[in-house]
Amino acid sequence: MCNSGMISLLVLSHLDHGSMEKELEELRRSRPKPTVGGDFTLSDCFYFCRRGIESIVEDEVTQRFTSEELVSWNLLTRTNNDFQYISMKLTLVYGLGVFVRYCILAPLRITLACIGLSWLVIGTSAVGLLPNSRIKFWLSEWVHVMCYRICARGLSATIHYHNRENKPKKGGICVANHTSPIDIVILCNDGCYAMVGQVHGGLMGVLQRAMVRSCPHVWFERAEMKDRHLVTKRLRDHVNDKTKLPILIFPEGKCNHYDPKFGDAFWNSSKYSMINYLLRMMTSWALVCNVWYLPAMHQQEGEDAVQFANRVKSAIAHQGGLLDLQWDGGLKRAKVKDSFKEQQQKQYSSMVVGDDASSSD
């Protein structure tokens, strides 16, 4: 979570730069214009101080990494406020819901999840012993999709897929907004993908080693992840092979395409471990979400990688009814880049100095 006022101020000014210019112009019209030194006067400091305090009080960054508050309570303690006694009837209904969720649904869901993960390890390991052929690739996809669907039943997932005519084909790269690790389960219920990610240990490492035996997933060691040229080459080689599955990539940043009325799928990784998060999901009512397949997008002539990535991000945000922000999820933990600070400082400077001073330089 971000707790820096500087980050809040920078992000807010970046998002609301146009309105700040208009407010400052109106403020300067109401006072005499200085004869020298451009438009700046000492009283401008009060305006910037006020905007800075406002950005800290209503932090645009932190708000993007907290659970959404519901208009009405869904009988789950999945909001930022603790349960408050309202009436005896509501309390009895809530108690009955706790019994159903924890004593009936949770054991069944945990059993299904264990079956799905166990079969994923056993099935992919068995398929990995076969020689490379169409039968092996078909069996690999069948095992993967079946295991993911069993795991989805363990979450009581209800998934609605839209525009299936745009489903990705082999030899491409798929980009999806990211909420939590269960996004993989949701997307792979309707087709198989090659995953990209860092090599992990523990249970996740066991799953990764088993999966890569039967399917060409792209796993990187920590040292390799820092070498962008090596990562780019491995991804390019994978995409150029039209027999391999499309690569699924989750850019840094988190958005939400789940319905919070039945269960809050947002994962605050700084507060809950992965196991704790999965248990919370298995004790919710259900997991309801929508998946939209967008038309394929290609890099246009004269468009660099950053512009292409921003265009793809904007298309995803527009379809999901999400805010198209200029910063990514890394801002919640990492420090603000110097280049980003310099960009904001230049914008502030242009507002403070004014056109007269800049033209006189």
Backbone hydrogen bonds, N-H to C=O, Kabsch-Sander energy under -0.5 kcal/mol:
donor,donor_aa,acceptor,acceptor_aa,energy
5,G,3,N,-0.5
8,S,4,S,-1.7
9,L,5,G,-2.5
10,L,6,M,-2.4
11,V,7,I,-2.5
12,L,8,S,-2.4
13,S,9,L,-2.4
14,H,10,L,-1.8
15,L,11,V,-2.2
16,D,12,L,-2.4
17,H,14,H,-0.6
20,M,16,D,-1.7
21,E,17,H,-1.9
22,K,18,G,-1.8
23,E,19,S,-2.5
24,L,20,M,-2.3
25,E,21,E,-2.2
26,E,22,K,-2.3
27,L,23,E,-2.1
28,R,24,L,-2.0
29,R,25,E,-1.7
30,S,26,E,-0.9
31,R,28,R,-1.2
39,D,353,V,-1.6
40,F,37,G,-0.7
44,D,41,T,-1.9
45,C,42,L,-1.6
46,F,43,S,-1.0
47,Y,43,S,-0.8
48,F,44,D,-1.9
49,C,45,C,-2.4
50,R,46,F,-2.2
51,R,47,Y,-2.3
52,G,48,F,-2.2
53,I,49,C,-2.3
54,E,50,R,-2.3
55,S,51,R,-2.1
56,I,52,G,-1.5
57,V,53,I,-2.3
58,E,54,E,-2.4
59,D,56,I,-0.6
59,D,57,V,-0.6
63,Q,59,D,-1.6
64,R,60,E,-0.5
64,R,61,V,-1.2
65,F,62,T,-1.7
66,T,63,Q,-0.9
78,R,76,L,-1.5
91,T,87,S,-2.0
92,L,88,M,-2.3
93,V,89,K,-2.3
94,Y,90,L,-2.4
95,G,91,T,-2.4
96,L,92,L,-2.4
97,G,93,V,-2.2
98,V,94,Y,-2.2
99,F,95,G,-1.9
100,V,96,L,-2.3
101,R,97,G,-2.8
102,Y,98,V,-2.6
103,C,99,F,-2.2
104,I,99,F,-0.6
104,I,100,V,-1.1
105,L,100,V,-2.8
106,A,101,R,-2.0
108,L,104,I,-1.2
109,R,105,L,-2.7
110,I,106,A,-2.7
111,T,107,P,-2.0
112,L,108,L,-2.2
113,A,109,R,-2.5
114,C,110,I,-2.3
115,I,111,T,-2.3
116,G,112,L,-2.7
117,L,113,A,-2.5
118,S,114,C,-2.4
119,W,115,I,-2.6
120,L,116,G,-1.7
121,V,117,L,-2.0
122,I,118,S,-2.6
123,G,119,W,-3.1
124,T,120,L,-1.9
125,S,121,V,-1.7
126,A,122,I,-2.1
127,V,123,G,-2.5
128,G,124,T,-2.0
129,L,125,S,-0.5
129,L,126,A,-1.1
130,L,127,V,-1.6
137,F,133,S,-2.0
138,W,134,R,-2.5
139,L,135,I,-2.7
140,S,136,K,-2.5
141,E,137,F,-2.2
142,W,138,W,-2.3
143,V,139,L,-2.7
144,H,140,S,-2.5
145,V,141,E,-2.6
146,M,142,W,-2.2
147,C,143,V,-2.4
148,Y,144,H,-2.5
149,R,145,V,-2.1
150,I,146,M,-1.9
151,C,147,C,-2.3
152,A,148,Y,-2.1
153,R,149,R,-1.7
154,G,150,I,-1.4
155,L,151,C,-0.5
155,L,152,A,-1.0
156,S,153,R,-1.3
157,A,152,A,-2.3
158,T,287,L,-3.3
159,I,157,A,-0.5
160,H,289,C,-1.9
161,Y,159,I,-0.5
162,H,291,V,-2.7
166,N,163,N,-2.0
167,K,164,R,-1.8
171,G,244,K,-1.1
174,C,247,I,-3.9
176,A,249,I,-2.0
179,T,180,S,-0.5
183,D,180,S,-1.9
184,I,181,P,-1.3
186,I,182,I,-2.1
187,L,183,D,-2.6
188,C,184,I,-2.4
189,N,186,I,-0.8
190,D,187,L,-1.2
194,A,246,P,-2.6
195,M,193,Y,-0.5
196,V,248,L,-0.7
197,G,218,V,-1.9
199,V,220,F,-3.2
204,M,201,G,-0.6
205,G,201,G,-1.3
206,V,202,G,-1.8
207,L,203,L,-2.1
208,Q,204,M,-2.3
209,R,205,G,-2.5
210,A,206,V,-1.8
211,M,207,L,-2.6
212,V,208,Q,-2.2
213,R,209,R,-0.6
213,R,210,A,-0.6
214,S,210,A,-0.6
214,S,211,M,-0.9
215,C,211,M,-1.6
217,H,215,C,-2.5
218,V,195,M,-3.1
219,W,217,H,-0.8
220,F,197,G,-2.5
225,M,221,E,-1.9
226,K,222,R,-0.7
226,K,223,A,-0.6
227,D,224,E,-1.4
228,R,226,K,-1.0
231,V,227,D,-2.1
232,T,228,R,-2.9
233,K,229,H,-2.2
234,R,230,L,-2.2
235,L,231,V,-2.2
236,R,232,T,-2.5
237,D,233,K,-2.6
238,H,234,R,-1.7
239,V,235,L,-2.4
240,N,236,R,-2.2
241,D,237,D,-0.7
241,D,238,H,-0.8
242,K,240,N,-1.0
244,K,241,D,-1.8
247,I,172,G,-2.5
248,L,194,A,-2.6
249,I,174,C,-2.9
249,I,247,I,-0.6
255,C,178,H,-1.8
259,D,288,V,-3.3
262,F,259,D,-1.1
263,G,259,D,-0.7
265,A,263,G,-0.9
267,W,179,T,-0.7
268,N,266,F,-0.7
269,S,267,W,-1.4
271,K,268,N,-2.0
272,Y,268,N,-2.6
277,Y,273,S,-2.5
278,L,274,M,-2.5
279,L,275,I,-2.2
280,R,276,N,-2.0
281,M,277,Y,-2.1
282,M,278,L,-2.2
283,T,279,L,-0.8
284,S,281,M,-1.4
285,W,262,F,-1.4
286,A,262,F,-1.5
287,L,156,S,-1.7
288,V,286,A,-0.5
289,C,158,T,-2.1
290,N,257,H,-1.4
291,V,160,H,-2.9
293,Y,162,H,-1.9
294,L,292,W,-0.7
303,E,300,Q,-1.9
304,D,302,G,-0.5
308,F,304,D,-2.3
309,A,305,A,-2.5
310,N,306,V,-2.4
311,R,307,Q,-2.0
312,V,308,F,-2.2
313,K,309,A,-2.5
314,S,310,N,-2.3
315,A,311,R,-1.9
316,I,312,V,-2.1
317,A,313,K,-2.5
318,H,314,S,-2.5
319,Q,315,A,-2.0
320,G,316,I,-2.1
321,G,317,A,-0.6
321,G,318,H,-0.7
322,L,317,A,-2.9
325,L,323,L,-1.2
331,L,328,D,-1.7
332,K,329,G,-1.6
333,R,330,G,-1.2
334,A,330,G,-2.8
341,K,337,K,-1.9
342,E,338,D,-2.7
343,Q,339,S,-1.9
344,Q,340,F,-1.9
345,Q,341,K,-2.6
346,K,342,E,-2.1
347,Q,343,Q,-1.7
348,Y,344,Q,-2.6
349,S,345,Q,-2.6
350,S,346,K,-2.3
351,M,347,Q,-1.5
352,V,348,Y,-2.8
353,V,349,S,-2.8
354,G,350,S,-1.1
357,A,353,V,-0.5
358,S,354,G,-1.4
359,S,355,D,-2.4
360,S,356,D,-1.9
361,D,357,A,-1.4
